[in-house]
Amino acid sequence: MNVVKHARAHRVELTLEHTDGQARLIVVDDGVGVTDDDVSGERLDAQMATGHLGLASRRVRLAAAGGSLTVRARPGGGTVAIATVPTDR
């Protein structure tokens, strides 16, 4: 699981919500965290070009379905990732 391998997290919270025709998955961990540079579009594009698909491919797949992926640092350490996708298509 990536959250163990890359984030080295000990605790992960998953929340799945469905409201107003949209599903949202929220993943919060207590791992090493990310910086804004780590998750910038430019950085993810560069990683894809070198075969590291991870977050960039998830963003592309969600966008193709009309959704989105946001990833940011969690206050106090760790990462928050939020994936959304419409369910009324």
N, CA, C and O atoms as a Tinker XYZ file with bonds, in Angstrom:
   356  protein
     1  N      0.846000   -1.174000    0.000000    73     2
     2  CA     0.000000    0.000000    0.000000    64     1     3
     3  C      0.890000    1.235000    0.000000    63     2     4     5
     4  O      1.835000    1.319000    0.785000    81     3
     5  N      0.594000    2.200000   -0.881000    73     3     6
     6  CA     1.428000    3.387000   -1.031000    64     5     7
     7  C      1.558000    4.214000    0.236000    63     6     8     9
     8  O      2.606000    4.813000    0.480000    81     7
     9  N      0.514000    4.256000    1.039000    73     7    10
    10  CA     0.568000    5.084000    2.243000    64     9    11
    11  C      1.619000    4.552000    3.224000    63    10    12    13
    12  O      2.187000    5.326000    3.995000    81    11
    13  N      1.876000    3.269000    3.202000    73    11    14
    14  CA     2.914000    2.688000    4.049000    64    13    15
    15  C      4.277000    2.854000    3.387000    63    14    16    17
    16  O      5.234000    3.288000    4.028000    81    15
    17  N      4.363000    2.512000    2.112000    73    15    18
    18  CA     5.636000    2.536000    1.382000    64    17    19
    19  C      6.188000    3.948000    1.232000    63    18    20    21
    20  O      7.358000    4.187000    1.532000    81    19
    21  N      5.369000    4.881000    0.775000    73    19    22
    22  CA     5.863000    6.222000    0.470000    64    21    23
    23  C      5.685000    7.201000    1.629000    63    22    24    25
    24  O      6.592000    7.979000    1.925000    81    23
    25  N      4.549000    7.170000    2.273000    73    23    26
    26  CA     4.295000    8.131000    3.353000    64    25    27
    27  C      4.871000    7.667000    4.686000    63    26    28    29
    28  O      5.094000    8.472000    5.590000    81    27
    29  N      5.109000    6.359000    4.801000    73    27    30
    30  CA     5.581000    5.775000    6.056000    64    29    31
    31  C      4.639000    6.141000    7.218000    63    30    32    33
    32  O      5.073000    6.458000    8.325000    81    31
    33  N      3.351000    6.083000    6.920000    73    31    34
    34  CA     2.327000    6.448000    7.894000    64    33    35
    35  C      2.026000    5.290000    8.836000    63    34    36    37
    36  O      2.141000    4.120000    8.472000    81    35
    37  N      1.644000    5.644000   10.039000    73    35    38
    38  CA     1.195000    4.662000   11.024000    64    37    39
    39  C     -0.321000    4.665000   11.161000    63    38    40    41
    40  O     -0.925000    3.676000   11.578000    81    39
    41  N     -0.916000    5.781000   10.808000    73    39    42
    42  CA    -2.370000    5.927000   10.933000    64    41    43
    43  C     -2.931000    6.538000    9.646000    63    42    44    45
    44  O     -2.386000    7.500000    9.106000    81    43
    45  N     -4.034000    5.953000    9.173000    73    43    46
    46  CA    -4.708000    6.441000    7.975000    64    45    47
    47  C     -6.204000    6.472000    8.256000    63    46    48    49
    48  O     -6.766000    5.512000    8.784000    81    47
    49  N     -6.841000    7.575000    7.901000    73    47    50
    50  CA    -8.294000    7.690000    8.027000    64    49    51
    51  C     -8.884000    7.795000    6.631000    63    50    52    53
    52  O     -8.414000    8.586000    5.812000    81    51
    53  N     -9.904000    7.008000    6.358000    73    51    54
    54  CA   -10.616000    7.059000    5.086000    64    53    55
    55  C    -12.048000    7.479000    5.360000    63    54    56    57
    56  O    -12.711000    6.930000    6.239000    81    55
    57  N    -12.516000    8.453000    4.605000    73    55    58
    58  CA   -13.896000    8.894000    4.713000    64    57    59
    59  C    -14.481000    8.916000    3.314000    63    58    60    61
    60  O    -13.897000    9.504000    2.403000    81    59
    61  N    -15.625000    8.283000    3.137000    73    59    62
    62  CA   -16.319000    8.287000    1.856000    64    61    63
    63  C    -17.650000    8.993000    2.046000    63    62    64    65
    64  O    -18.440000    8.633000    2.919000    81    63
    65  N    -17.890000   10.007000    1.212000    73    63    66
    66  CA   -19.113000   10.789000    1.302000    64    65    67
    67  C    -19.823000   10.785000   -0.052000    63    66    68    69
    68  O    -19.183000   10.693000   -1.099000    81    67
    69  N    -21.122000   10.886000   -0.018000    73    67    70
    70  CA   -21.897000   11.029000   -1.252000    64    69    71
    71  C    -22.988000   12.061000   -1.010000    63    70    72    73
    72  O    -23.909000   11.826000   -0.227000    81    71
    73  N    -22.885000   13.213000   -1.688000    73    71    74
    74  CA   -23.894000   14.256000   -1.576000    64    73    75
    75  C    -24.018000   14.984000   -2.900000    63    74    76    77
    76  O    -23.044000   15.151000   -3.633000    81    75
    77  N    -25.224000   15.408000   -3.188000    73    75    78
    78  CA   -25.493000   16.242000   -4.367000    64    77    79
    79  C    -24.873000   15.700000   -5.650000    63    78    80    81
    80  O    -24.304000   16.460000   -6.433000    81    79
    81  N    -24.979000   14.399000   -5.869000    73    79    82
    82  CA   -24.479000   13.804000   -7.102000    64    81    83
    83  C    -22.973000   13.737000   -7.212000    63    82    84    85
    84  O    -22.434000   13.649000   -8.315000    81    83
    85  N    -22.293000   13.778000   -6.092000    73    83    86
    86  CA   -20.829000   13.728000   -6.103000    64    85    87
    87  C    -20.334000   12.820000   -4.982000    63    86    88    89
    88  O    -20.777000   12.922000   -3.838000    81    87
    89  N    -19.413000   11.936000   -5.331000    73    87    90
    90  CA   -18.757000   11.093000   -4.334000    64    89    91
    91  C    -17.400000   11.695000   -4.020000    63    90    92    93
    92  O    -16.705000   12.203000   -4.901000    81    91
    93  N    -17.040000   11.629000   -2.751000    73    91    94
    94  CA   -15.755000   12.181000   -2.326000    64    93    95
    95  C    -15.084000   11.184000   -1.387000    63    94    96    97
    96  O    -15.686000   10.722000   -0.418000    81    95
    97  N    -13.823000   10.859000   -1.691000    73    95    98
    98  CA   -13.003000   10.024000   -0.834000    64    97    99
    99  C    -11.924000   10.914000   -0.230000    63    98   100   101
   100  O    -11.179000   11.581000   -0.948000    81    99
   101  N    -11.851000   10.915000    1.096000    73    99   102
   102  CA   -10.863000   11.723000    1.808000    64   101   103
   103  C     -9.914000   10.764000    2.524000    63   102   104   105
   104  O    -10.342000    9.915000    3.305000    81   103
   105  N     -8.627000   10.914000    2.245000    73   103   106
   106  CA    -7.600000   10.079000    2.865000    64   105   107
   107  C     -6.676000   10.996000    3.658000    63   106   108   109
   108  O     -6.083000   11.922000    3.105000    81   107
   109  N     -6.558000   10.735000    4.944000    73   107   110
   110  CA    -5.710000   11.546000    5.828000    64   109   111
   111  C     -4.725000   10.602000    6.500000    63   110   112   113
   112  O     -5.123000    9.589000    7.075000    81   111
   113  N     -3.429000   10.935000    6.429000    73   111   114
   114  CA    -2.428000   10.088000    7.091000    64   113   115
   115  C     -1.508000   10.918000    7.971000    63   114   116   117
   116  O     -1.499000   12.147000    7.910000    81   115
   117  N     -0.733000   10.214000    8.791000    73   115   118
   118  CA     0.208000   10.876000    9.701000    64   117   119
   119  C      1.651000   10.634000    9.263000    63   118   120   121
   120  O      2.558000   10.610000   10.095000    81   119
   121  N      1.861000   10.457000    7.976000    73   119   122
   122  CA     3.189000   10.138000    7.448000    64   121   123
   123  C      4.094000   11.345000    7.313000    63   122   124   125
   124  O      3.935000   12.350000    8.005000    81   123
   125  N      5.053000   11.217000    6.400000    73   123   126
   126  CA     6.079000   12.248000    6.224000    64   125   127
   127  C      5.560000   13.521000    5.580000    63   126   128   129
   128  O      6.217000   14.560000    5.648000    81   127
   129  N      4.392000   13.455000    4.956000    73   127   130
   130  CA     3.783000   14.645000    4.379000    64   129   131
   131  C      4.307000   14.985000    2.997000    63   130   132   133
   132  O      5.165000   14.293000    2.449000    81   131
   133  N      3.776000   16.061000    2.447000    73   131   134
   134  CA     4.154000   16.544000    1.121000    64   133   135
   135  C      4.368000   18.042000    1.200000    63   134   136   137
   136  O      3.936000   18.699000    2.147000    81   135
   137  N      5.040000   18.568000    0.196000    73   135   138
   138  CA     5.156000   20.016000    0.044000    64   137   139
   139  C      4.343000   20.421000   -1.180000    63   138   140   141
   140  O      3.955000   19.573000   -1.983000    81   139
   141  N      4.088000   21.706000   -1.317000    73   139   142
   142  CA     3.366000   22.186000   -2.496000    64   141   143
   143  C      4.115000   21.803000   -3.770000    63   142   144   145
   144  O      3.494000   21.464000   -4.777000    81   143
   145  N      5.449000   21.855000   -3.729000    73   143   146
   146  CA     6.244000   21.472000   -4.902000    64   145   147
   147  C      6.071000   19.999000   -5.247000    63   146   148   149
   148  O      6.062000   19.636000   -6.423000    81   147
   149  N      5.933000   19.142000   -4.225000    73   147   150
   150  CA     5.761000   17.703000   -4.459000    64   149   151
   151  C      4.533000   17.399000   -5.301000    63   150   152   153
   152  O      4.538000   16.456000   -6.093000    81   151
   153  N      3.492000   18.184000   -5.137000    73   151   154
   154  CA     2.214000   17.872000   -5.782000    64   153   155
   155  C      1.805000   18.908000   -6.831000    63   154   156   157
   156  O      0.649000   18.948000   -7.252000    81   155
   157  N      2.752000   19.738000   -7.246000    73   155   158
   158  CA     2.446000   20.712000   -8.294000    64   157   159
   159  C      2.230000   19.987000   -9.617000    63   158   160   161
   160  O      2.779000   18.909000   -9.843000    81   159
   161  N      1.438000   20.579000  -10.473000    73   159   162
   162  CA     1.176000   19.983000  -11.780000    64   161   163
   163  C      2.443000   19.766000  -12.576000    63   162   164   165
   164  O      2.595000   18.740000  -13.239000    81   163
   165  N      3.350000   20.716000  -12.517000    73   163   166
   166  CA     4.619000   20.613000  -13.248000    64   165   167
   167  C      5.451000   19.430000  -12.740000    63   166   168   169
   168  O      6.014000   18.676000  -13.534000    81   167
   169  N      5.520000   19.279000  -11.465000    73   167   170
   170  CA     6.298000   18.183000  -10.871000    64   169   171
   171  C      5.670000   16.832000  -11.215000    63   170   172   173
   172  O      6.380000   15.884000  -11.554000    81   171
   173  N      4.347000   16.742000  -11.129000    73   171   174
   174  CA     3.679000   15.484000  -11.456000    64   173   175
   175  C      3.842000   15.145000  -12.933000    63   174   176   177
   176  O      4.008000   13.975000  -13.281000    81   175
   177  N      3.796000   16.151000  -13.808000    73   175   178
   178  CA     4.029000   15.913000  -15.237000    64   177   179
   179  C      5.432000   15.358000  -15.467000    63   178   180   181
   180  O      5.619000   14.436000  -16.260000    81   179
   181  N      6.410000   15.921000  -14.773000    73   179   182
   182  CA     7.791000   15.450000  -14.911000    64   181   183
   183  C      7.928000   14.021000  -14.411000    63   182   184   185
   184  O      8.644000   13.221000  -15.012000    81   183
   185  N      7.249000   13.691000  -13.319000    73   183   186
   186  CA     7.303000   12.329000  -12.793000    64   185   187
   187  C      6.665000   11.341000  -13.763000    63   186   188   189
   188  O      7.173000   10.233000  -13.940000    81   187
   189  N      5.563000   11.728000  -14.390000    73   187   190
   190  CA     4.925000   10.844000  -15.371000    64   189   191
   191  C      5.855000   10.591000  -16.544000    63   190   192   193
   192  O      5.930000    9.471000  -17.050000    81   191
   193  N      6.565000   11.628000  -16.980000    73   191   194
   194  CA     7.470000   11.501000  -18.120000    64   193   195
   195  C      8.596000   10.512000  -17.841000    63   194   196   197
   196  O      9.168000    9.943000  -18.771000    81   195
   197  N      8.917000   10.306000  -16.571000    73   195   198
   198  CA     9.988000    9.364000  -16.221000    64   197   199
   199  C      9.448000    8.034000  -15.716000    63   198   200   201
   200  O     10.193000    7.222000  -15.168000    81   199
   201  N      8.144000    7.811000  -15.904000    73   199   202
   202  CA     7.562000    6.517000  -15.558000    64   201   203
   203  C      6.995000    6.395000  -14.160000    63   202   204   205
   204  O      6.543000    5.314000  -13.779000    81   203
   205  N      7.002000    7.473000  -13.378000    73   203   206
   206  CA     6.411000    7.451000  -12.038000    64   205   207
   207  C      4.977000    7.960000  -12.149000    63   206   208   209
   208  O      4.735000    9.167000  -12.158000    81   207
   209  N      4.045000    7.042000  -12.233000    73   207   210
   210  CA     2.673000    7.405000  -12.568000    64   209   211
   211  C      1.852000    7.879000  -11.378000    63   210   212   213
   212  O      1.144000    8.880000  -11.489000    81   211
   213  N      1.923000    7.210000  -10.278000    73   211   214
   214  CA     1.258000    7.549000   -9.023000    64   213   215
   215  C      0.154000    8.577000   -9.060000    63   214   216   217
   216  O     -0.881000    8.362000   -9.691000    81   215
   217  N      0.367000    9.702000   -8.382000    73   215   218
   218  CA    -0.654000   10.730000   -8.240000    64   217   219
   219  C     -1.066000   11.337000   -9.574000    63   218   220   221
   220  O     -2.238000   11.647000   -9.782000    81   219
   221  N     -0.110000   11.505000  -10.471000    73   219   222
   222  CA    -0.430000   12.122000  -11.764000    64   221   223
   223  C     -1.454000   11.291000  -12.526000    63   222   224   225
   224  O     -2.396000   11.845000  -13.094000    81   223
   225  N     -1.287000    9.981000  -12.547000    73   223   226
   226  CA    -2.244000    9.140000  -13.275000    64   225   227
   227  C     -3.608000    9.155000  -12.601000    63   226   228   229
   228  O     -4.635000    9.070000  -13.275000    81   227
   229  N     -3.626000    9.261000  -11.289000    73   227   230
   230  CA    -4.907000    9.332000  -10.578000    64   229   231
   231  C     -5.635000   10.623000  -10.936000    63   230   232   233
   232  O     -6.849000   10.629000  -11.139000    81   231
   233  N     -4.878000   11.714000  -11.011000    73   231   234
   234  CA    -5.486000   12.992000  -11.393000    64   233   235
   235  C     -6.068000   12.920000  -12.799000    63   234   236   237
   236  O     -7.178000   13.395000  -13.042000    81   235
   237  N     -5.322000   12.327000  -13.721000    73   235   238
   238  CA    -5.790000   12.213000  -15.107000    64   237   239
   239  C     -7.052000   11.363000  -15.174000    63   238   240   241
   240  O     -8.013000   11.734000  -15.849000    81   239
   241  N     -7.059000   10.234000  -14.484000    73   239   242
   242  CA    -8.232000    9.351000  -14.497000    64   241   243
   243  C     -9.462000   10.018000  -13.901000    63   242   244   245
   244  O    -10.560000    9.904000  -14.445000    81   243
   245  N     -9.280000   10.708000  -12.791000    73   243   246
   246  CA   -10.414000   11.399000  -12.168000    64   245   247
   247  C    -10.912000   12.541000  -13.043000    63   246   248   249
   248  O    -12.120000   12.747000  -13.165000    81   247
   249  N     -9.996000   13.284000  -13.652000    73   247   250
   250  CA   -10.398000   14.385000  -14.533000    64   249   251
   251  C    -11.190000   13.850000  -15.727000    63   250   252   253
   252  O    -12.167000   14.466000  -16.155000    81   251
   253  N    -10.768000   12.707000  -16.260000    73   251   254
   254  CA   -11.477000   12.107000  -17.395000    64   253   255
   255  C    -12.912000   11.732000  -17.021000    63   254   256   257
   256  O    -13.792000   11.693000  -17.882000    81   255
   257  N    -13.141000   11.461000  -15.751000    73   255   258
   258  CA   -14.477000   11.107000  -15.271000    64   257   259
   259  C    -15.239000   12.339000  -14.766000    63   258   260   261
   260  O    -16.336000   12.214000  -14.221000    81   259
   261  N    -14.650000   13.533000  -14.952000    73   259   262
   262  CA   -15.299000   14.756000  -14.502000    64   261   263
   263  C    -15.004000   15.107000  -13.059000    63   262   264   265
   264  O    -15.649000   15.985000  -12.486000    81   263
   265  N    -14.032000   14.427000  -12.467000    73   263   266
   266  CA   -13.694000   14.645000  -11.060000    64   265   267
   267  C    -12.382000   15.379000  -10.879000    63   266   268   269
   268  O    -11.881000   16.034000  -11.793000    81   267
   269  N    -11.836000   15.257000   -9.681000    73   267   270
   270  CA   -10.579000   15.939000   -9.367000    64   269   271
   271  C     -9.864000   15.230000   -8.219000    63   270   272   273
   272  O    -10.445000   14.419000   -7.498000    81   271
   273  N     -8.587000   15.566000   -8.078000    73   271   274
   274  CA    -7.784000   15.078000   -6.961000    64   273   275
   275  C     -6.983000   16.247000   -6.422000    63   274   276   277
   276  O     -6.258000   16.912000   -7.163000    81   275
   277  N     -7.118000   16.492000   -5.130000    73   275   278
   278  CA    -6.279000   17.493000   -4.482000    64   277   279
   279  C     -5.463000   16.798000   -3.402000    63   278   280   281
   280  O     -5.956000   15.916000   -2.698000    81   279
   281  N     -4.223000   17.206000   -3.286000    73   279   282
   282  CA    -3.312000   16.641000   -2.288000    64   281   283
   283  C     -2.589000   17.813000   -1.643000    63   282   284   285
   284  O     -2.076000   18.699000   -2.325000    81   283
   285  N     -2.559000   17.801000   -0.307000    73   283   286
   286  CA    -1.886000   18.892000    0.409000    64   285   287
   287  C     -1.332000   18.368000    1.733000    63   286   288   289
   288  O     -1.669000   17.276000    2.188000    81   287
   289  N     -0.481000   19.179000    2.324000    73   287   290
   290  CA     0.070000   18.831000    3.628000    64   289   291
   291  C     -1.026000   18.924000    4.686000    63   290   292   293
   292  O     -1.901000   19.788000    4.625000    81   291
   293  N     -0.958000   18.025000    5.643000    73   291   294
   294  CA    -1.880000   18.041000    6.778000    64   293   295
   295  C     -1.241000   18.862000    7.890000    63   294   296   297
   296  O     -0.083000   18.631000    8.237000    81   295
   297  N     -1.974000   19.812000    8.452000    73   295   298
   298  CA    -1.410000   20.564000    9.578000    64   297   299
   299  C     -0.954000   19.603000   10.679000    63   298   300   301
   300  O     -1.711000   18.722000   11.086000    81   299
   301  N      0.250000   19.765000   11.147000    73   299   302
   302  CA     0.782000   18.895000   12.183000    64   301   303
   303  C      1.526000   17.691000   11.631000    63   302   304   305
   304  O      2.059000   16.894000   12.403000    81   303
   305  N      1.573000   17.541000   10.312000    73   303   306
   306  CA     2.301000   16.435000    9.689000    64   305   307
   307  C      1.379000   15.472000    8.967000    63   306   308   309
   308  O      0.240000   15.248000    9.379000    81   307
   309  N      1.879000   14.919000    7.908000    73   307   310
   310  CA     1.091000   13.980000    7.124000    64   309   311
   311  C      0.504000   14.623000    5.886000    63   310   312   313
   312  O      0.914000   15.711000    5.479000    81   311
   313  N     -0.456000   13.942000    5.293000    73   311   314
   314  CA    -1.025000   14.360000    4.012000    64   313   315
   315  C     -2.536000   14.200000    4.031000    63   314   316   317
   316  O     -3.074000   13.309000    4.688000    81   315
   317  N     -3.211000   15.078000    3.300000    73   315   318
   318  CA    -4.651000   14.974000    3.055000    64   317   319
   319  C     -4.842000   14.876000    1.544000    63   318   320   321
   320  O     -4.386000   15.749000    0.806000    81   319
   321  N     -5.507000   13.828000    1.079000    73   319   322
   322  CA    -5.832000   13.679000   -0.332000    64   321   323
   323  C     -7.340000   13.572000   -0.453000    63   322   324   325
   324  O     -7.984000   12.824000    0.281000    81   323
   325  N     -7.898000   14.333000   -1.394000    73   323   326
   326  CA    -9.348000   14.322000   -1.607000    64   325   327
   327  C     -9.629000   14.055000   -3.082000    63   326   328   329
   328  O     -9.247000   14.831000   -3.958000    81   327
   329  N    -10.303000   12.941000   -3.330000    73   327   330
   330  CA   -10.702000   12.567000   -4.683000    64   329   331
   331  C    -12.208000   12.758000   -4.800000    63   330   332   333
   332  O    -12.970000   12.292000   -3.954000    81   331
   333  N    -12.630000   13.451000   -5.860000    73   331   334
   334  CA   -14.057000   13.637000   -6.090000    64   333   335
   335  C    -14.408000   13.154000   -7.488000    63   334   336   337
   336  O    -13.592000   13.216000   -8.407000    81   335
   337  N    -15.631000   12.675000   -7.631000    73   335   338
   338  CA   -16.123000   12.226000   -8.926000    64   337   339
   339  C    -17.638000   12.357000   -8.935000    63   338   340   341
   340  O    -18.302000   12.013000   -7.957000    81   339
   341  N    -18.191000   12.861000  -10.053000    73   339   342
   342  CA   -19.650000   12.961000  -10.131000    64   341   343
   343  C    -20.272000   11.572000  -10.224000    63   342   344   345
   344  O    -19.695000   10.663000  -10.820000    81   343
   345  N    -21.441000   11.419000   -9.634000    73   343   346
   346  CA   -22.120000   10.125000   -9.679000    64   345   347
   347  C    -23.384000   10.180000  -10.496000    63   346   348   349
   348  O    -24.056000    9.162000  -10.655000    81   347
   349  N    -23.729000   11.343000  -11.021000    73   347   350
   350  CA   -24.972000   11.473000  -11.774000    64   349   351
   351  C    -24.757000   11.572000  -13.274000    63   350   352   353
   352  O    -25.616000   12.100000  -13.979000    81   351
   353  N    -23.648000   11.085000  -13.773000    73   351   354
   354  CA   -23.338000   11.152000  -15.215000    64   353   355
   355  C    -23.989000   10.034000  -15.941000    63   354   356
   356  O    -23.846000    9.922000  -17.158000    81   355
